[in-house]
Amino acid sequence: MTEHLQLIDKKLEHLERMHGYLMYSLEQVSGLMPINDWKTLTPKHHETLAAFRVRFSEFQEHSPNSPKQRRHSWTGINA
């Protein structure tokens, strides 16, 4: 396997891992929804929500539709 293909493979493995973490967090957060009274949430609930937010943000950064990923191919400038 060429070096370029190894980099692609490593990136795909990373995205699969991130997807797994995100799906686990989504499953955890789904049990809390809908939140009708934020005052009733425990510290564990807040930790669960924070973990989901972080994992979602990380996954979103790697999305081809994220502002970080969108660039004009001929200029290299962000769209």
C-alpha positions as CSV (number, residue, x, y, z in Angstrom):
1,M,0.0,0.0,0.0
2,T,1.4,3.4,-0.9
3,E,2.0,6.1,1.6
4,H,-0.9,8.1,0.3
5,L,-3.3,5.1,0.6
6,Q,-2.0,4.5,4.2
7,L,-2.9,8.1,5.1
8,I,-6.4,7.7,3.6
9,D,-6.8,4.4,5.5
10,K,-5.7,6.0,8.7
11,K,-8.1,8.9,8.2
12,L,-11.0,6.5,7.5
13,E,-10.2,4.5,10.7
14,H,-10.2,7.8,12.7
15,L,-13.6,8.8,11.2
16,E,-15.1,5.4,12.0
17,R,-13.8,5.7,15.6
18,M,-15.3,9.2,15.9
19,H,-18.6,8.0,14.5
20,G,-18.7,5.2,17.1
21,Y,-18.1,7.7,19.9
22,L,-20.7,10.1,18.5
23,M,-23.3,7.3,18.2
24,Y,-22.6,6.2,21.8
25,S,-23.0,9.8,23.0
26,L,-26.2,10.2,21.0
27,E,-27.6,7.1,22.6
28,Q,-26.8,8.4,26.1
29,V,-28.3,11.9,25.3
30,S,-31.4,10.4,23.8
31,G,-32.4,9.1,27.2
32,L,-32.4,12.6,28.5
33,M,-34.6,14.1,25.9
34,P,-36.8,16.1,26.0
35,I,-35.4,18.2,28.8
36,N,-38.3,20.1,30.3
37,D,-36.5,21.4,33.4
38,W,-32.8,22.0,33.3
39,K,-32.7,22.4,37.0
40,T,-33.5,18.7,37.4
41,L,-30.3,17.5,35.6
42,T,-27.6,15.9,37.6
43,P,-23.9,16.5,37.2
44,K,-23.8,13.2,35.3
45,H,-26.4,14.4,32.9
46,H,-24.5,17.6,32.3
47,E,-21.3,15.6,31.7
48,T,-23.2,13.4,29.2
49,L,-24.5,16.5,27.3
50,A,-21.0,18.1,27.3
51,A,-19.5,14.9,25.9
52,F,-22.0,14.8,23.1
53,R,-21.4,18.5,22.3
54,V,-17.7,17.9,22.1
55,R,-18.0,14.8,20.0
56,F,-20.5,16.4,17.7
57,S,-18.2,19.4,17.2
58,E,-15.2,17.2,16.5
59,F,-17.1,15.1,14.0
60,Q,-18.6,18.2,12.3
61,E,-15.1,19.7,11.9
62,H,-14.2,16.6,9.7
63,S,-17.3,16.9,7.6
64,P,-16.9,17.9,4.0
65,N,-19.6,20.5,4.5
66,S,-17.9,22.3,7.4
67,P,-16.5,25.7,6.8
68,K,-13.0,24.4,7.7
69,Q,-13.2,21.8,4.9
70,R,-14.8,24.0,2.2
71,R,-12.1,25.8,0.1
72,H,-12.0,27.1,-3.4
73,S,-9.8,24.6,-5.1
74,W,-8.1,27.1,-7.3
75,T,-7.4,29.7,-4.5
76,G,-7.1,27.7,-1.3
77,I,-9.3,30.3,0.3
78,N,-12.2,29.3,2.6
79,A,-15.6,29.6,1.1
